[in-house]
Amino acid sequence: HQCARGGHRAGGRSRHHPVYIDHVTNSWLRPYGDNATLIGTELGAISGIDPAAHPELPSQEYVEMCRERLVHRMPRMKHGVMRGGWTGLIMRSADSHPVIDRLDEYPGLFLVSGDSGTSFKTAPATGLCVSEWVMDGQPGSVDLSPFSAARFREGRPWHDEHAYSGLADTTSR
């Protein structure tokens, strides 16, 4: 999983923009702080990765590819300043949907895992819901029951007719 972080947005850019998936450039964007944009791209599945040898930073080639894809969608970002990025490995659940749950067998332990890179876009909302759960005893903004870890044990994997991608073997990079 690699992300490039653009620094200050070019002059005239709004402090906010939507979070979206761009199927034309195989990338996705979201605001990052008050003045930056985070972009990720689809590079396809890669198997046999050794986690101990996985690089911590994206290559300059990757950062430049992200810039091209960002400028394709938002031409005014041509003059934005890239500020680097990071990498990480993607973990995917058996049904390719995240597990967001409190684990009763371990009091106080909440699990957010197996999202296959989706948290790139959803982390702010997920963080809000889990913080509500921790502080108030239950999530208040969204019903998180479809994300239950028990769905696998109970034979209820999540099947989504509107899945993000028909390519089961792709991972977010």
N, C-alpha and C positions, 0 to 999 in steps of 0.2 A: 504494500500500500504506500503510495507516494503522493505527497501533496506539495504544491508550490504556493508560497505565500507572497502575494504582491504587496509592496509597501504602500506608501501614500498613493492614493488615486490621483490620476491626472486632473488638472484644473477643470472645474466645471462639472465634475462627477458628483452625483448625489452621495451622501453618506450611507445610503441604504439602497439595496437592490434585492430582487427576489432570489430565493434559493431555487435552482432548477437543474434539470438534467437536459443536456443538449445532445440529442441523438444524431445530429449532423456531424459534430466534431468528436463524438464519444467522450464527452467531458461533463463535469458538473461543477457548479459554482455556488458559493455562499459568502455572505459578508463575514469578515473576520475583524472583530473590534469595530472601532468607529471609522477607520479610514483605509481598510485593506480588504482584499478579496482572496478567498482561498479557492483553489482550483485543483481538481483531480482528473485523471484520464483513465480510460479503459485500455489496458494493454493485453488482455487475454489471460488465460490460466497459465500458471507456471507451476510445475510440480517438482518435487525433489529439492526444495529449498532447505538449506541448513540454517536454522534460526541463528546459530552462533556466528555464522559468516555473513549474515544479511547486512548490507550497508545501512548506516544510520542516516545518511543524507542522500538526496537524489543527485543524479549526475547533472552536469551543466547542460547536456543534451536534452535531458528530460525537462528541466526548467525552461529551456528555450522552446521546446515543443508545447509546453503549457502556455507560454506567452503567445505563440502563434494561434492557438485555439481560443484563447481569451480575446485576442484582438479581432479574430474572425467574428466573434459574437458581439463584442463591445469595442468597436473601432477607436473610441476615445481613450481606451486603456493603452493604446500604442505608446503613450508617453509615461505610463505608470512605471514605477520602479519595483523590480523583483527583489524580494528579500530572502530568497532561499526556500527551504522547506524541510521535510522530514520523511522518513520511510517507516514502515512497520509491516508485519505479516497480517494477513486477513484470516479470520476464523469464521467459518460458516456452519450454521446448525444443519441438522439433517434435512430440514425443509426450506433452508435458505432464508428463514425469517428469524429475527432476534429472539433471544430468551431474555425477558425482563421480569424478574420475579424475586420474591423474598423466599429464602430457603429456611423452612420451619425447623429442619433438623440442626440448623446452626443459627441460633437466635442473633439477630442484628446483622446478618449477612444478606446483602442484596446482590443479585447477579444481573449484569447487563453484558451479554456475550452473543457470539454467533451471528453477528449482523452482516457479515460479508461486505463490509465497507459502507453500509448504509448510514452508519453513525456520522459519517462525513457531513451528511445533510441534516440528520435528525438529532444530533447530540444536544443542542440547546433545549429542545422539547423533551427529550428523554431525561435530561438532567433535572428539568423542572418537575416532571412527574415523579421521579424517584425521590427528589428532595421533599415533595409533598408527602409521599409515602412514609419517609423516615420521620418527618416532623409531625405529621397529622395522623399517622396510623393507616392512611390509605391515599392513593393518588386521587386528586380532585379534578384535574384538568381533562384527563382522558382515562377511559376504561382500559387497563392494561391486561385484563384477563386473557385476551387472545394470545398474549406473549408468554403465557405460563409455561414453566418447565415441565409441568405434569402432562402437557399435551402429548408428549412422546410416550410416556409411561401408559397413558390412557388410550393410545392408538388414535389420537386426533391431530396428526400433523396438519399444518396450515397449507391449504391449497388455494391459491389465488388466481382467479380467472383473468385478472388484470396485472399479471406479474410484470415486473420491470423489464425482464429480458427473457426470451425463450432460450437463450444460450446458457444451459445449466453449468457449463464448465468455465465460465468466465469469472474473473475476480476483479475487484476494484484495485487499481494500481495508482 
